């Protein structure tokens, strides 16, 4: 693991995170609100995380019509797509969200979740938007994975951020999304690019940004919101990555990086006028310069070490295959000592709980 060497202070802080989260936090369903595990760069900040969709109707009517934020209605909720590997989108969203939650808390943030588990009720789309608004979050992030076909569709790939057509009828939502929402979406797009992910090459996406009018999560939310389609579950390669602990870790690191960049004020200008592709053209011709990814920096003061992630692949495999919570904790506290970054250490501390064997309740 010579790509990620020990940083003494980081290891000490992350060891506390590992003990807390592996030992307690995800043995049972985590609460919708959690206190920060340690002081860090996001201390005093609140992030609302919405793992899109949910596992079941839980006795509710998913087809109930609710406000779409444009004067119309749409279905209350859905269970989401299914990957070509057979894994449910709602589960993928949930797994990545738990890794992001651990990472953000390791940086001192207060994290509020839209749903408490992957099986029960998480609320209609308008209720989740209202919960995000009530949380007073610095940013609300909704995690999703796209699907373009019932079967394999290897030709369509990549991530994108969905931003709302402006203006929005709700003045507070319009103010939040035309400024902070666009800044946060651009910051997230740049973080995904920095992590090595490619923007989507379909659906009129221009440089990782897609404009739509039908997404309640951004139409109704009165705090800056980011709506992420992490990849295409119909694409075999992306389906495999999104459903794996290694892939989920990389996506979680990118999402944490994007949130951190925006909340710490390092994102670029809002540019609320979203880029529009030429008819029939999925290229980025005519993109506003403000929508171009920010130049990558060789130094990362926040400790998001994407280059080092490849070195911990075997460690992730061992954590997932651990026979017990105690074994996973022992692996992390011994072999995991070479991991230098707080964010990655915090994510690894919950890998077993999210992807491993049956947990005690």
N, C-alpha and C positions, 0 to 999 in steps of 0.2 A: 504493500500500500504506500509506496514512496510518493505517490501523487498527492496524498493527503496526510501531512505530518501533524503531530500533536501540537496544539496550542494550549498551554497549561490552563489558563483561566477558562477556556471554552470547555475543556474536558471536565473540569470540576463542576461547572454549572450544568452541563449536559448530563452528568451522572445523576444529579438530583432529579432532573427531568425524567431520566430513564427509570429511576426507582419509583417516582410518583406515578407515571403513566402506565408503565408495565405492571406495577404492583397493584394499582387501584383503578385508575381512570377509565379503562376500557374493559375491565372485567364484567362490569354491568353497563347498560346503556348510559352513555354520558349525558349529563343534564344539558338543557338548552342554553344555560348560561354557566360560565365557569370563570373563576378568578384566575388571573395570570399566575403561572408557575414560577416565574422569575422576572426580575427587572431587566429591561432591555431597551432597544431602540424604539419600540412601539409602546412603551409604558404610557398609560393614560389614554390610549387609542382603543376604539371599538370597531370590530369587523363583524358584519353579519354574513354568515355562510349559508347558502341555500343549495343543498344537494338536490338537484332537480328530480321531480317525479317522486314516486314512492312504491313500496312493494305490493300494496293491496288497497282495496277500497275501504277496508276496516269498518264496514257497515254504512259507509257514506255513498252518496250518489255522485259518481265521477262525472256523469253527464249533465249535472245541474249547471244551468247557465249563470255565469257571473260576469261582472263588468270587465271589459277589455281595455278600458282607459281611453277609448275613442268614441264612446257613446253607443257601442255595440256590446255583444256578449260573446262568450266562448265557453268551452267545457271547463268545469271546475278544476279537473286534474286528470292526469293519465299515469299509467305505470311506465311509460317510456318505451324506447326501442329495445331490440335484442340484437346482440352482436352476432356475426357469422359464426363465432365460436360458441354461441348459446348462452352467453352471460348477459344478464339484464342490465340495461343502462342505469336504472335507479341504484343498483348495487355498485356499479363502477363509480357513479357520482358520489355515493356514500363513502366508499373506501378512500377515494382521493380526498374528500372533504375532511376525513378524520386525520389524515397525514398533514394536511394544511393547518388544521386546528392545532395540532401539537406543535407545528413549526411556529405559528403565530404566537402561541402562548409562551414558547421559549424566548420570544423576543419581547415579552411583556404585554402583549395585547389582550384585551378582553374579547372573547369570541362568543357570539350569540348564534345558535343554530336554528334553522327553520323547522327541523324535525329532529326527534330524539333518537330514532333508530331507523332501520331499513325494512321494518315489517308493519308498523302501525300507521296511524293517520298523521299526516304532516300539514294538512290545510289546503284549501283551494289556492289557485294562483293569486287571486286578489287578496286573500288573507295573508299569504306570505309577503306580498308587497307591503301590506299594512304593517306587518310585524317588523319588516326591515325599517320602515319609516319610524315606527315607535321606538325602535332600539336607539335611534339617534346615532347610528354608526357613521364613522368617517367614510366608509365605503361598504356597499353590499355586493356580494359576488355570488352569482348563480352558476352552478356547474352542470354542464350537460355534455352529451356526446351525440353527434349527429348520426343519421342513417339515410342512405340514398337508395337502398334497394333491399328487397326481402332476401336476395341472394348475394353472392360475392360481387363486389364492384371495385376492382383493383384500380380502375382509371381515375377515380375521384378520391382525393386525399387532402389532408391538411386541417389546420385549426382555423377558426374565425371568431371574432367578437361581433355580436349583434348590437347595433345601436338603433335607437328609435328615430323614425321620421319626425322631424320638428316642424312647427311647434307642437307641444302636447297640450291638450285641453286643460289639464290641471296646472295652474300657474307655478305652484311650488315644485311639482315634478319636472316641468319644463325648465325651470331655473337650475334644478339639480342636474338634469341630464345634459343640458346644452353646454354646461361648463364642466363641473366636476366629473360627470359621467363620461364625457368624451375624453377628458384628460386621463381618467382611470382606465378607460378602454384602450387608449393609445399606449399607456404604460404597460398594460397587460400584453398587448400585441408585441411590444418591443421585448418584453421579458420572454415570451414564447420564442421569438426569433433568436434571441441571445442564447437560449437553451438548445438551439439546433432544430426546432420544429419549423415546418414549412407552412406558409399560409395556404388556405384552401384554394383549389384550382377549379371550383365549380360554384354554381348558385349565385353568380354575379358578385362574388366576393372580390373586393379590390384591396390588395395589400393587407389582407387579414381582417378587413372590416366589411360587414354586411349591414345595410340599412333595411329595417322592416317596420311596419306599422302595427303588427298584430301581437307583439310580445308584452303581455301584461306586466311581467316582472320589471320592465323598464318604463312602460307607459305610466304606471301607477306609483312607482317608488319615489318618495320625496327626499331621499338622500342619494348621493352619487352611486350609480349602479353599473356593474359590469356583468354581461351575460356571455358566458364562454361556451362555445362548442369546441371541446378539446380535440376532437378528431372524428373520423368517419368510421362507425362500427361496421359498415358494409365493406370496408377495405380490410382484407385479411391481415396485412401487416399492422395496421393501426388498431384493429380489434385485438390482436394478440398483445400488443404493447399496453393498451389501456386496461386490459384484464389481468395483467401480471403485476406482482409487487415491485419489480424493477422499473417497469414503465410507469406505474402509479407514483412511485417515488420521484421520478424525473418530472412528471407533470406537476406534482405537488410542490416541488422546488421552484418551478417556473412560476406557478401561481403565487407562491409566497413572495418571490422576487418582485412580481408585478404589483402586488398589494403594498409591499414595503416601499417601492419606488414612488408610488402615488402618495401614500400617506405621509412619507417623509418629504414631500414636496419636490421630488426629483423628476417628475413627469414633464413633458413638453406642453405647448399650448393646446387649448381645447379643440380648435378648429371644428365647430359644431356642424358645419356643412359637410356631410359625409360624401366621400368620392362616389361617383356614378360611372359604371363601365359603359363603354360603347355598346350599342345593340349587337348581341351575338358574340361579344368579345369578352373573355374572362381575363384578359391581361390587365396590367395596371396603368395603361396609357392614360395620361391626363390626370394622374393623381396629384392632389395638392401637396406641395413639399412638406407641409406640416403633418401629413399623414404618413410620411416615410419613417421607417424605424430609426430610432436614435442611434448614433454611432456607438459601437460596443466599446466598453472600457476594459483595459487590461488589468485594472485593479478593482477589487470588489470589497469595499469596506464592510458590507453586511455579511460576509462570509458565505455567500451562495456559490459553492464550488462545484460547478457542473462538470468540470474536467475530472474531478476526483470521484464522481459518481460511479464511473466504470470500474474503479478499483474496489468498490464495496459490493459489487454484484454477488460474489460468493458469500459475503457476510449476510446479505439479504436472504439468499437461498437457505443458509443455515438457520436463520431466525425463523423463517416460515416453517422449516422442517422440524423445529424443536419439539420435543415430546411433551413439554410442560411449560407453564409460565416461568417457573423457576429456572429451567434449562435455558430458555430464551434470554432471561435476565443475565444469567452467568455468561452466555456467549457475548452479549453486548458489553458487559463490564470487563471482559478480558480482550477478545479480539477487536472490539469496537473502540479500544483506546487509541487507535491510530487515526480515528476520524477527528478532524480538527474543527470543523465548522459547527456552531451551535444548531443551525437550522437542520442540517443533515442528521446530526446526532439525535435531535428531538424526533425527527421523522422515523429514524431507525428504532427508536424506543417504543413505537406503537405498531411496528410492522407485524410482529407475531400476533398481537391482539386483533389486528384487522384481517390478516391473511392466514393465520396459523390454524391449529387444531381447535377442537371444541373447548371453549373456555368455561370455567366454573361460574356459577351464578349464585 
